[in-house]
Amino acid sequence: MKKATLLITAIMIILSASAQTQQGYVKTKGRMVNGQHVPGQGLKGASVSIKGRTAVLVQSDDGAFSFPIPEAQFRVDSVRKKGYQLVDMDALSKTYKHSANPIYLVMETPEQQLQDQLAAERKIRRTLTRQLHQREDEIEALKEQQKISEEEYRQALQKLYEETDQNEQLVKDMVERYSTIDYDQLNEFDQKISELILNGELTKADSMLRSKGDINQRAKAYQKHKAINAKEKEELSQRQEQLEQSELLAQKELEDLANDCYRKFEIFKMQHENDSAAYYIELRAGLDTTNYIWLEELGDFTKEYIGDFTKSMEYYDKVLVILKLQHGENHPDLGRIYNSIGGVYAFQCDYESALEHINKSLTICLSKFEEIHPDVAMIYNNLGFVYANQGNFGKAFELFKKALNIQEIILDKNHPDIALSYNNIGFIHSNLGEYEKALDYHNKALDIRKLVYGENHPDVAQSYTNIGSVYYQQDNLDKAKEYLTKALTIRQSILGKNHLTIAQSYNDIAVICSNQGDYNRALEYYNKSIDIIRLVFGENHPETAYCYNNIAAFFSKLNNYDKAIEYSNNALSTFLVYFGENHPSVANVYYSMGDIYYDMGNYNMALEYRLKCLPILQSIYGEKHLYVEALHTNIVYTYLKLENYQSALEYANKVLTLRESIYGKEDERTKNAKEKLSEIQSKLKEQENQPNE
């Protein structure tokens, strides 16, 4: 409930009093039931621990408590009551200012909180589904009335399905907000608007906001008011008391205006009108350029929904400057921003910068909490993802296990976050070839997800996909196809026919069919996958390029090398435009094209692409990596085909060095490298001893 607590904090700053006792309440959430406000209940018997003080026991039936405050600021260390959990964990990370207003610490049972989350998710998903069907009907009607051309019809549907692709992140964001709102802390107007938005009555919500007047005019009025205040402060010092009253009014205007800007933002976001949503959240951030939380939320939205990583990084950098100026180098919120910046760097494959910033986040988080804390577990998971992307599966595994150990202490054994950690650990075991362990962890994740969500849920489908992938790696194609088909069936039943994860399922099943020799069925599924990807993203997009690369591999397997090269070049041109030369996706295409030309017997072209691939892999993963060793081995065999034994010997020595460092000197793979090296040395000696013609 980040937005609501921000406004409460602002009020406390303004109304700070000189009393020595701070009042507060521990309570359950207030709710809206059938349009009526049902207040929350006090939690007698709860324990509130304030930093530097002994815990306060709540003894009042209404949940009221109080404690003396020797300083102007204080922090809440913990809030405990058996069978309950704190709804807003941000309450433990912020600094409160002593105020005549009470602080509210909201708790719920895990079961009630989960029920609230599921209820909110159900309403939001129904709204989005209803909107999708309504807009599809509108487009169909325009076509039937011949008000739009066939091309405009296709473009309109494509845009619509592009928007629906963002629903999962949208649902997650909205569920997080609306399952944590304490309606007791909202006025009647905001209670009504929140209920309307949650129930999908967006037109009514917007109408209520319009009843306050045009929001742009109000924003201009606020800016004008702010300018008048500044002028009066400079020129009329004798009106200090009047000025203070005016500033108080301006602050209230700001709170109200900012809140309404956010409501407009939510309305447009739910309608997938992201440019308009961005306008209102950017408008809010411009109202108070010192409010780093608003600026951070603008950066998050720009990253998640607009996809402009350069701009989101600019916003995060501004947040860092403001935070350091306001609070110094070690404020807890800095850790969150460093983590967000690390995520952007990881997406851009700048793993060193990603690790640098996420480790800064970890340092701050550990200084703020003990290690046994959900935020610490989250950071360990994020670090693990970066190391996994680098191919350092040992380090990734260590971090994923750390995260799981923390979660098992503080979370219920069937919590979805634990399922996610099982999923991550299963992924590592799969990449290390430890398939039975991978299956064990993926099945544990599946059991939790089915218990929490039931059979028909995207996370359950993802677990089926993960299990199918492991069976594929074990060459158990029948089992792999069985689980991948289960995933496809679930996704088709809940996500509609043009969702991206359905395209993923089609692609996965196509790979299985290809390996089973069912090439016609494989091509059918590949085409189904690419049709969805093109519809959602268009022709020139990385997701489309990934599909082209998969189809290239399929045609290569059929020895249709011309088609394979055609699709590989299509993928390569898109990757180069989006990512530049030094990116794993570009390296992957170079690697594949080297294999295609090698299979064709065109060893010069094979060598060209393999040598192009090598420096990219080395720059991304480092010298001592499995991918780098495999490519060196391929280069050795290419030089042997060209009878260039001197170059083959050079790379064979590199292969031997790499295998010794990766596998050890006694490993069978290292011994094979020594044998190949001796064989090449013999061929080179024979070549040198041949008389010149």
Protein Blocks (a to p, Z undefined) as FASTA:
>chain_A
ZZmmmmmmmmmmmmocfbfbdcdddddddddeehiacdddddehiacddehiacdddfbf
nlpacdddfbfbdcdfbdcdehiacfblmlmmpccdddfbdcddddddfklmmmmmmmmm
mmmmmmmmmmmmmmmmmmmmmmmnopacfklmmmmmmmmmmmmmmmmmmmmmmmmmmmmc
cfklpcfklmmmmmmmmnopamlmmmmmmmnopfklmmmmmmmmmmmmmmmmmmmmmlmm
mmmmmmmmmmmmmmmmmmmmmmmmmmmmmnopaklmmmmmmmmmmmpmmlmklmmmmmmm
mmmmnopaklmmmmmmmmmmmmmmmnojmbfklmmmmmmmmmmmmmnopaklmmmmmmmm
mmmmmmmmcfbdfklmmmmmmmmmmmmmnopamlmmmmmmmmmmmmmmmmcfkbfklmmm
mmmmmmmmmmnopaklmmmmmmmmmmmmmmmnombdfklmmmmmmmmmmmmmnopaklmm
mmmmmmmmmmmmmnojkbfklmmmmmmmmmmmmmnopamlmmmmmmmmmmmmmmmnombd
fklmmmmmmmmmmmmmnopaklmmmmmmmmmmmmmmmnombbfklmmmmmmmmmmmmmno
paklmmmmmmmmmmmmmmmnojbdfklmmmmmmmmmmmmmnopaklmmmmmmmmmmmmmm
mnopkbmklmmmmmmmmmmmmmmmmmmmpccZZ
